[in-house]
Amino acid sequence: MNLKKVLSPETISLSLSGSTKEEVIEEMVGLLMKSGRIKDLKDRDAAIKAVMDREHKMSTGMQNGIAIPHGKTDVVASLVAALGVKKEGIDFGALDGKPSIIFVMTISPDNRTGPHIQFLAEVSRHLNDVRIRERILQAASPDEVIEALSG
């Protein structure tokens, strides 16, 4: 899966303001709304609910400062994604107990499993590389983030 086709500069925030899991998820869904990938407030609320429902089952905080919140809902016609950075980190219930700093959120339709799994695997593969994580944290623009993930 080509991450350049899913992420775009308007779906990336290099300075998330949220200080809780819920606030970060709401902020990232907001990026998807501003970019037109989520159409209205009703769909926004459904997207937030889908991601939070998944979080209540099991945290998507991984390790190495990464969290990959995701959910499935038919308010999107195809997989959408946003990426955010919060350099101060927040508690996202990560496996290693450390704060999460880089957040990659994806929402996909209920009836499409393949792209969802492919995206999660691809993002995980890239973010396991410490050099890519460092490039994302040092990025001065969303374009630099996309370049780091594409390399």
N, C-alpha and C positions, 0 to 999 in steps of 0.2 A: 504494500500500500504506500502510495506517495503522500507523505505528510504535507507537502506543498499544496496538494489539491484540497486538503481538509482545513488546514490552518491558513489564515491570511492576516496581514498586519492589523486589521480592525478587530480580530478575535484574540489579540494578544495584549496583555497588560504587564508592563514591567514594574508596576508599583501598586499592587493590590492594597486596598485600605482596610479590608475586613480583618477583624481580630478573632473571629470564631469560625468554626467549620461552616455554620449556616450562612454567615455573612460572606465568606469567600465564595460559596456556591451561588448565592444570590448575585454577587458581583459578576461572576463568570457567566451566568445565564444572561445577565444584563449586557455583556459583550456580544452575546449571540443575538440578542434583540436589536442592539444598535446596528449590527451588521446585516440585519434583515433575515437572519437564519431562523429566528423565532419571531412569529408575526405579531402577536398581540398579548395583552396582559393575561388573558385566560390561558393561552399556550405557555406563557412564562411561568405561571403558577403550576401548571401541570408538569413542566420540565423540572422545576425546583422540587416538586413532590416526588417525581420519579428518582431523582438523584438522592434525595434525603431518605427515601424508603430503602434504597440500596445501602446507604450508609448505616441505617439502623440495623440491617441484617448483619453487616460486617464492615468495619472501617476499610476504606481504600487507601489509607496511609500506608505506604510501603516502608522503605528504608532509604538511607542516604538522602534524606530531605525531600523525598518525592511523595506526592499523593496523586492518585488517578481516579477522582470521583467520576462515576458514570451511572447512566440510567437508560431505561428504555421506555419510550412513549410514542404514540402515533401522532403527536403534535408536530413531529418532524417527518418529512418525506424520505430523507436519507440521513446518513450519519453526519453530525455536526460536531465541532470541537472548538475549545478555547484553551488558551494557556495563560497562566498568571504566575507572577513571581512576588513573593512577600519575603524580602531579605531578612526581616526580623524573625520570621518563622512563626507558626502557630501549632498548637496541639491538634493533630488530626487523627490521633489514635494510631500512630505509626507502629509497625511491627518492632522496630528497634527502640521505641520509646522516645525518640528524638523529634523535635519540631519539624514540620514540613515547610519547605521553602518554595519548591517548584510544584505547581499544580497543573495537571492536564486533565480537563474535563471533556467527556464525550457523551452525547445523547444520540440514540439511534432508534429507529422504528421498532415496535414490538415484534413485528413479523420477520425481521431480517437479522439473523445471527452472525452470518459470515463476516460482513464488514466490521461489525462491533469487535469480534474476537481478533481479527486481523489488525485493527487499529491498536487495541490494547497490547497485543504482542509486539508490534512495531515500536510503539512509544516506549514500552518497557525495555526493549533491546537497546534503543538509543540512550535512554536515561541510565542504563547500567554502566555506561562509559563515563568515567569521572571527567574526562576532557570535554565531553559534550555538556555535562552539567555546569562545568566552570565557564564555558563559552556562553551558556544561557545566562548565568548570573552576572557575567561581565558585559552582556549585550547592551548597547546604547540605543537600540531601536528594535522594533518588532521584526524588521527584515533580517537583522543579525541573528535573531532567535531562529527564524525559519531556515536561514543558511546553516546554522549550527546543527539543526535536526536533519538537514538534507545531506550533510557531508558524510 
